[in-house]
Amino acid sequence: MARETTRDRRERVAAMQAQAKRSERRRLLLVVGAVVVVLAIIGGAVAWAILGEQNKKDAALAGMMGDVTAAACDPIIDDPATGSADHVGPGTSAPDKVQIDYATAPPSSGQHLAQPALSERRVYTVADAPAIEALVHNLEHGYTILWYDPSLEESQASQFAALAERINAMEESQNKFIITPWDTSRGAFPEGKKYALTHWSADVNLQTGEIGEQMGKRQYCGGLNVTVVEDFVKAYPWSSAPEPGAA
């Protein structure tokens, strides 16, 4: 056998190194390809999930569109506003007073707890609903509240979520729209009415902070309609309240 020369060894080593590099490139391309495929699958799954969720929201909203008269809403009621900055409960001069006997069901103004409901949640259930007295403080801060009959909690859950997202995105709302169950032990809605919208309205100068005339606003409905809620919030926006700048 011919003796291997130094040149032959160099050429053989070079060939082996070239082969190793080609193999490494193939492995790298396979790994990159696999990663791309996995990312594409994940991206597709996420996009599908997002699309599916949006379709659910669209379907939920569609169930609340249509003829306004089908919601069987009463005319908006004007209530005399009382209780501005009148706090009770812990941290006040009346620490043991935590339940108020409101004149209307639900209230559109009145005495209230010193601490409003500050959760980021915008839809509540019977199990986690804030105290009515805390929510009245939210009304003073410019919130609109949609109170619902507790019997509708499960059947309307998807519609509540879609409606809350839509209304809170409105310029007139500024994320100050809450949907919560009404405690029927505190008073009954009119016959056939399952929902009530309330807002504590006030003429306020946003530059000086001077508060003018105040008035509670209340509207009962037999069904849910997006246009009804939007019109109510447009008529009584977050800025129309005794303390609109508060959280």
C-alpha positions in Angstrom: 0.0 0.0 0.0 1.3 3.4 -0.9 2.5 5.4 2.0 0.2 8.4 3.0 1.9 11.7 2.4 1.5 14.8 4.4 -0.5 16.4 1.6 -2.8 13.3 1.5 -3.5 13.7 5.2 -4.2 17.4 4.9 -6.6 16.7 2.0 -8.3 13.9 4.0 -8.7 16.1 7.1 -10.0 18.9 5.0 -12.5 16.6 3.4 -13.6 15.3 6.8 -14.0 18.9 8.1 -16.0 19.9 5.0 -18.3 16.8 5.5 -18.7 17.7 9.2 -19.7 21.3 8.3 -22.2 20.0 5.7 -23.7 17.7 8.3 -23.8 20.5 10.9 -25.6 22.8 8.4 -28.1 20.1 7.6 -28.8 19.6 11.3 -29.1 23.4 11.8 -31.5 23.7 8.9 -33.6 20.8 10.2 -33.7 22.4 13.7 -34.6 25.8 12.2 -37.3 24.2 10.0 -38.8 22.4 12.9 -38.8 25.6 15.0 -40.5 27.5 12.1 -43.1 24.7 11.8 -43.8 24.7 15.6 -44.1 28.5 15.7 -46.4 28.5 12.7 -48.6 25.9 14.5 -48.6 27.9 17.7 -49.3 31.1 15.8 -52.1 29.5 13.9 -53.6 28.1 17.1 -53.4 31.5 18.8 -54.9 33.3 15.8 -57.7 30.7 15.7 -58.3 31.1 19.4 -58.4 34.9 19.1 -60.7 34.6 16.1 -62.9 32.2 17.9 -63.1 34.4 20.9 -63.9 37.4 18.8 -66.6 35.4 17.0 -68.1 34.6 20.4 -68.1 38.3 21.4 -69.7 39.2 18.0 -72.3 36.6 18.4 -73.0 37.8 22.0 -73.3 41.4 20.8 -75.5 40.4 17.9 -78.0 39.0 20.4 -78.4 42.5 21.9 -78.7 44.4 18.7 -81.8 45.0 16.7 -85.1 46.7 17.5 -84.8 48.9 20.6 -88.4 48.6 21.4 -87.9 44.8 21.9 -86.0 45.7 25.1 -89.2 47.1 26.6 -87.4 50.0 28.3 -89.2 52.6 30.4 -88.5 56.3 30.0 -85.5 57.5 32.0 -86.5 58.6 35.5 -85.1 61.7 37.2 -84.4 61.2 40.9 -83.5 64.0 43.4 -79.8 63.5 44.1 -78.7 63.3 47.7 -75.7 62.1 49.7 -72.8 63.9 47.9 -69.6 63.3 49.9 -71.8 61.8 52.7 -69.7 58.8 53.8 -70.6 56.1 56.3 -69.1 52.9 57.5 -65.5 52.2 58.6 -63.3 55.2 58.8 -66.2 57.7 59.2 -68.1 59.2 62.1 -70.7 56.4 61.6 -68.4 53.3 61.4 -71.2 50.8 62.2 -73.6 52.1 59.5 -72.8 49.9 56.5 -76.3 49.4 55.0 -78.4 52.3 53.7 -82.1 52.2 53.2 -82.3 53.7 49.7 -85.5 55.3 48.4 -85.2 53.5 45.0 -84.3 50.1 43.8 -81.6 50.4 42.6 -80.3 53.8 44.0 -79.0 56.5 41.6 -77.4 58.5 44.5 -77.3 58.7 48.2 -75.2 58.1 51.3 -72.4 55.6 50.6 -69.4 53.8 52.0 -66.1 55.8 52.2 -64.4 53.3 49.9 -65.8 52.7 46.3 -65.4 49.4 44.5 -61.9 49.7 43.0 -61.5 46.3 41.3 -60.5 46.2 37.7 -63.4 43.9 37.1 -66.4 45.3 35.2 -68.8 42.3 35.4 -69.8 40.8 38.8 -71.7 37.8 39.9 -73.9 37.2 42.9 -70.9 35.6 44.7 -68.5 38.5 44.3 -70.6 41.6 43.8 -69.5 44.7 45.8 -71.7 46.1 48.4 -74.4 48.4 46.9 -73.3 51.1 49.3 -69.8 50.9 47.7 -71.2 51.0 44.2 -73.1 54.2 45.0 -69.8 55.8 45.7 -68.7 54.6 42.2 -71.8 56.4 40.8 -70.6 59.6 42.5 -67.3 59.2 40.6 -69.0 59.1 37.2 -69.8 55.4 36.7 -72.8 54.0 35.0 -74.1 50.8 36.5 -76.2 48.2 34.8 -77.9 46.1 37.5 -79.4 42.8 36.5 -81.8 40.3 38.1 -79.6 37.6 39.6 -81.6 34.9 37.9 -79.9 35.9 34.6 -76.3 35.5 35.9 -75.5 32.3 34.0 -77.6 32.6 30.9 -76.4 36.1 30.1 -72.7 35.8 31.2 -71.3 36.0 27.6 -73.5 38.9 26.7 -72.5 40.8 29.9 -68.8 40.3 29.1 -69.2 41.5 25.5 -71.3 44.5 26.5 -69.0 45.6 29.3 -66.0 45.5 26.9 -67.9 47.5 24.2 -69.3 50.2 26.6 -66.1 50.7 28.5 -64.3 51.4 25.3 -66.6 54.4 24.6 -65.1 57.9 25.0 -68.1 58.8 27.1 -67.5 55.9 29.5 -63.7 56.0 30.1 -63.9 52.5 31.6 -66.5 53.5 34.1 -69.2 51.0 33.3 -70.1 48.2 35.7 -72.5 45.3 35.3 -73.6 43.8 38.7 -76.5 41.8 40.1 -79.2 43.6 42.1 -79.9 42.3 45.6 -83.7 41.6 45.3 -84.0 41.6 49.1 -83.3 45.3 48.9 -86.3 46.1 46.7 -88.0 44.9 43.5 -87.7 46.1 40.0 -91.0 47.0 38.3 -93.0 44.1 36.9 -91.4 42.5 33.8 -88.2 44.5 34.2 -84.9 42.5 34.5 -82.4 45.4 34.2 -81.8 48.9 35.5 -79.3 51.5 34.4 -78.3 54.2 36.9 -76.0 57.2 36.8 -75.5 60.1 39.3 -75.5 63.1 37.1 -74.2 66.5 37.9 -73.3 69.7 36.0 -69.6 70.1 36.8 -67.0 72.6 35.6 -64.0 70.3 34.9 -61.6 73.3 35.0 -62.7 74.8 38.4 -64.3 71.7 39.9 -67.5 73.6 40.7 -70.5 71.4 40.9 -73.9 72.6 39.8 -77.2 70.8 39.7 -77.2 67.1 40.5 -79.8 64.5 39.5 -80.0 60.7 39.7 -80.9 59.0 36.4 -82.6 55.6 36.4 -84.0 53.4 33.5 -85.6 50.0 33.7 -85.6 47.5 30.8 -87.1 44.1 30.2 -84.3 43.0 27.9 -80.7 44.0 26.9 -80.1 46.2 23.9 -76.7 47.7 23.0 -78.1 50.9 21.6 -80.1 51.6 24.7 -77.0 51.3 26.9 -74.9 53.3 24.5 -77.5 56.1 24.4 -77.8 56.2 28.2 -74.0 56.5 28.6 -73.8 59.2 25.8 -76.5 61.2 27.6 -74.8 60.8 31.0 -71.1 60.4 30.5 -68.4 59.9 33.1 -67.7 63.6 33.2 -71.3 64.3 34.4 -70.9 63.4 38.0 -70.2 65.1 41.4 -66.6 63.7 41.5 -65.7 62.7 37.9 -62.0 62.9 38.4 -61.9 60.2 41.1 -61.1 56.6 40.3 
